[in-house]
């Protein structure tokens, strides 16, 4: 058996074993991910001393990116719930759209909010509204939650300035010719919106009848409060969108000003996700706190109470990142890339397939699209008539497919919505696969049209 085939069997065995340990034997997910990482590292031929080191590097990378944002976002969500702001927004949406169209509303809101912010940021900002809508209208949680995560996931995977598409664009500009940023954004929006509709409201309506979820865990901490001094709708929306606006300001400054310009540097500071969330939390202490009559002791209690359930969630998400890192260091992604080189496909299909295989093996969307871009760029350069902008979107679509236990996002969604592993596979994993396949189909249609 070839070395590449052996690596793929090791990865497959680790994933199946991990699912069995967690779903069948009820092993703690954090411990299970550590065991799976050790198994992959040892069996893939890594230097033994490097196995735990790689795992911890992966944990640190994931938590370094999202831990502060999730912590601050959870505090903001708690303030939103305790002030009655989540109920204000939920009631306005119900009155304006009716109960039957709330899933569509959440998809559109997530799609717009998700353009300038990362997936995790958008989720922690909007999830209190989802929980409140589910309680107030007695709508199945997944009927509203799936459109939310679908809208956020689509723009995160397909639309610049998110890291995956931007990384692929940089590689193409160096190896295959210049890809136009404006066209990439336009095409990604044209493809992304119908994709989000199919994977969001349409799939959410179907799967919410098959999988029932109770509002527990984080949802209990974000339960709405009944207050006579609730914030206005405008103030509530402004507080929620404040970090989004600050991040958008940084993006505009990066496009309009030189790298050394003092205004751009200031915008980059306050527009960094961690700083933007900190500013929003501090503002919420006034808008959702002091202005509502809460004392300093009450605000401190809210912050302390809501962070407790987040700690265990972060450990699991970090361990998912550690597992992904060990798979990458064990050369599983490279093995798949080498197997894909011999496939005689059009660059669009090849880019999607390579990204999809690396995503399934390593769990990282960014690693998948970056490696795929490096593999496909020379082929695209030698193939006349290839639309590089569509190729970037095709690889972005491939990088979203089949999110499972080696993906930190899988555990993020599982813990936030109180799902079991089988339920997360039936909902989140299937949704991500729908996004990938539908987006690829639309890329091929658009390529034929232009």
N, C-alpha and C positions, 0 to 999 in steps of 0.2 A: 504493500500500500504506500502511495506517495506521502510525502510529509504534509502537503497541503490538505489531502483528504483526512489524514490523521488529526490535524488541527481542527478541521471542521467537525469531526466526530467528537472530539473533546469538548468543543463549544456546545454542540447539540446535547451531549450527555449532561453537561453542567446545567443547562437551561431546564431540561426535563427533570433532572434530579431536584433542582431548586423548587420547581412548581410542585413536585410530589411532596417534598419536605414541608412546604408551607401549607398547601391545600389539604393534603391527606393527613399528615402527622402533626399539623398545627405548630410547627416550629416557628419561633420568633423570626420575622423577616430579616431583621438586622443580622442575627446569627447565621441564618441560612445563606445570606449574600456573602458573608465572610467565608463560610465553608466552600461555597461555589467558587469564589475567587482563588482560594488556596488550591483547590482541585485543578482549575484551569492553569494556574501558574506552574504548578509542579509537573502536570502532564504535558504541557506545551514545551517543556525544555528550558524554561527560564532559569536563570541563576537563582538558587533557593533564597539567598539573602535579599534578592530584588523583589520577590513576590509580595511580602508585606509592605515593602517600601512603595511599590507601584499602587497597591490598594490604598494606602494612606494618601498618596499623591492624588489619586482620583477622588477620594473623599474630600480632601482639602480644596481641590479645584471646584467641585460642584458647590460645596458649602460656601466657599469664598465668593462665588457668583450670586448665590441666592439667599444665604442664611440671613443676612442683615435685611434684605428686601422683604423676605417673608415675615421676619420678626416685626419690623416696622409696619408692614401691611396688615398684619394681624391686629396690632394695636389700633391702627386706623379703622379697621373693620369693627373692632369692639366699641370704639367711640361712636361710630356710625350707628351701631345697633342700640347702644345704651341711650343715646340722645333721642332716639325715635326717628333719625334721619332715614334709615333703611325702610322703615314703614312709610315715610312720606313719599319716597321715590316709588316704592311698590304700589301704593295706592294711586299715585298719578298714572303709572303705567296701566294699571287695571282699568281706571276710568277712561283713559284715552284709547286703549286698544281692545279691551275686553279680555276675558280669561283665555279665550281660544287662540289669541295671537301673541301671547307672551313669549312663546318660544322664538317666534320670528323677531320680536323686539330685542331679545337678549342676543341673538345671533348678530343682528346689525350693530348693536351697541359694542359687542366684543370685537367685531371686525374693524370698526372705526377706532376704538380705544387701542386695539392691539397693533395698529400700524406703527406708532412711535415707541411702543414699550415692549419689553420682553414678555414671554408667555406667563411666567410666574408673577410678574408685577400686575398684569391685567387680571389674572385670576384672583389675587388677594384683594384687589380693589373692588371687584364686582361680585365676588361670591356672597357677601352679606345680603345683597339685594336678591340673589337667587334663593337663598335660604328663607328670606322673609316672604318672597312671592309664593314659595312652596307651602309655607305655613298658612298664609292669609287666604290663599285661593284653594288650598287642598289639592293642588296640582302635583302629580308625581314628580319627585325631585329631578329625576333624569330627563323628564320632558323639557325642563328648563336648563338643566346643567349641561346636557350634551350640546345644544346650540351654542352655549357660552364657550366651552372648550374648543368646539369646532371652529368658531370664528377666530379665536385667539391662535389656534394651531395653524390654520391656513396662512394667516399673514406672517406668522413667525417663520414658517418654512419656505414661503414663496416670495415674499415681498421685501425688497430692500427698504430700509437700511438694516434689516436683521442680519446677524453675522454669517449665516450659511450662504445666502445668495451673494452677499458682498465679498466673502472669501473666494467663491467660485469666479466672480467677476474679476477679481485681482489676478487670479491664476490665468484666466483666459486672456486678459490684457497683456500678460507677459509672454504667453506661449502660443496663442491662437488668433490674435487680433483683438481689436478693441470692441467690447460690448457696450452698447449705449445704455446709460443708466436710466434715462427718461423712458425709452422703449421698454426696458425690463420692468420698470414700475407699472407702466400702462398695461402691458400684457399680463403681468402677474395679477393686477386688479381685475381685468376682464376674465381671467381664468379662475381667480380665487373666489369671487363672489358666488357664482353658481355652484362651485365646489362646496363652499360653506353651507349653502342652502340644502344640498343633497345630504351632506354628512351631518348637518345640524338639525333643523326643524323636521326634515323628512325622516331621517334615521332615528332621531330622538323620540318622535311620536310612536314609532314602531317598537323600539327597544324598551321604552318605559312601561309598556304593557307586559313585557316578558321578565323584567328584572325590577324588583321592589327594594327600595332603600329607605332606611329609617333616618330621621334627622337626629343624629347623635355625634359624639366626638367634637370636632371643631364647631359644628353647627349649633351645639348646645351653648357654647361660649358666645356665639353671635346671635343669640335669640333676641328678638326685638323687644324693646321696652315700651310701655304705655306711659306717655308723658303728655302733659298739657302744654308744655313749653318746647315743643319740637321745633327744630330749625326749619326755615322756609325751603321750598323746593330748590330755588335758585342757589341759596347758600350751600345746601347739601351737595348739589351737582358740582358747584365750583370747588368745594373741598375735595371731592372724589377725584376730579379731573386736574387738580393743581399739579400733582407730580407728572401727569401726562403733558400738561402745557409746558412745564419746565424742561422736560426731555425733548419736546418738540422744538423749543427755543434753542436748545443746544444743537439739534440737527440743522436748523436753519442757519445758525451762526457758522457751523462747519462748512456749509455750502457757500455762504456769502462772504466770509471774511478769511483773511490769510491766517496761517497756522500760528503766527507769533502775535497776532492782534490781541490787545488786552481784553477787549470786549468778548472775543471768542473764548479766551481762556476762562473768563468769569462765567460765561454761559456754559462751558463744558463742566465747570465745577458744580454749579447749582443744577445742571441737567444730568449729572451722573445719577443713575437709578437710586443708589443708596442715599445720596444727599437730597435728591428730590423727594424721596419718601420721608426723610427726616423733616424736611421743611413742611410737608403736608401734615405729618403727625403733630408737629408743634402748633401749626395753625388750627388743627382739629381740637387741640386742648382748649382753644378759645371758642371756635365756632360750635363744637359739639360738647364742650365742657363748661367753662366758666360762664359763657353766655346762656347756658341752659340751667345754671344754678348749682353745678357740681363743685365740690370743694377739692382742694389739692389732694387730700387723703383719698377721696373717691377716685380721682384720676389715677393715682398710684395703684389703688386696688384693681382697677380695671386692667391696667397694663400687666400687673403680676398674674392675675387670674387667667388671662387669655394666652399667655406664653407657655403655660404648663403643658397643654396638649400638643403644642407645636414642637416641643423639644424632641419627643419620640419620633414624630414625623420627619424631622430633619435628619435624625440618625439613619432612618431607613432610606431616605432620599440620598444622603451622602454615601451610604453603602452601595446603592445602585450605581453611583458614579465611580466608586472604587472597583466594582465588578467590571464595568465598562472599560476602565483604564487597564486592568489586568488582561482583558481580552485583546485590547489594542497592543499592549506590550508583548503579548504572547504571539503576535504576528498573525492572528486570525483574520484581521482585515486585509492584510497583504496577501494572504493565501487566497481569499476570495477575489481580490483584484487580479491576481495572476491567472486564475481560472477564467475570468471574464474577458481577458485580453484576446483570447482566441475566438470569441463569438463574432460572427459576421453579421452585424446588425447596423441599421442606420444610426448615426451619432445620437439622435434623440432617444431612441429605444435603448441603445447601449448605455448612455449616460444615466437613464432612469434605472436600468437593471443593475449596473455597478453600484450606484448609490443605495439601491434597495437591499442588495445582498450584504453590503458592508454595514448598513443600518441594522439589519436583522442580527448580524454576527456580533457587532460591538455595542449597539444600543445608542450610539451618539449620532444625532442628525448632523451636527457640524463636522464631525470626523468623516461621516459618510459622503457628504457633498464635497468636502475639501479633497479627499482621496480620489473621488470620482472625477473631479475637475482635472486633477493632475494626470489621470489615466486617459481621459477622453480628449483633452486639449490638443495633443499632437494629431489625433485622428480627425478632429474637427478642422484643424488647420490644413490638412491635406484633402479635405472633402469640399468641393465647391458647392455653394448655395446653402450652406448651413446657417440658420438663424441662431447666432450665439445667445441672444436674449431668451429665445424659447428653450435652448439647450440648458441654460442655467435654471429655468423654471422646471424643466423635466427632471433635472437632478435634485432640485429641491423637493419635488413630489416624491421621488424615490427615497429621499432621506427621511420621509415621515412614515413609511410603511411599517406595519406590524410591530408597533411599540409593545415590548413585553418586559420580562423581569430584569433584563440587563439595562433598562433605560430608567434614569432617575425620574423622568416625567411620569412614568407608569406608577411609581410609588407615590409621587406627589398627588396625583389625581386619586389614587386608591385611598390614601389617608384622609385627604380633604373631604371626600364624599362618603366616607365610612363604607367602602366597598370591600368585599372579599377578593382574593386573587382571581377565582373563577369569574366573578362578576366584572372585575376590571378587564379581564380578557374578552368577555362578551360585549362590553360597552366601549371602553376607551380604545382597546386594540383594534376592534372591528371598525370603529369610527376613523382611526388613523389610516387604516388600510383603504377605506372608502375614499378618503381625501386623496391618497396617493394615486389610486387607479382612476378616479374621475378627473383629477388634474392632468394626468398623462393623456387621457382621451381628449380633453379639451386642447392640450398643447398640440396634439397631432392634427386636430381639426383646424386650429388657427394656423398651423404651419401650411396646411393644404390651401387655406384661403389666401394667405399672403405670399 
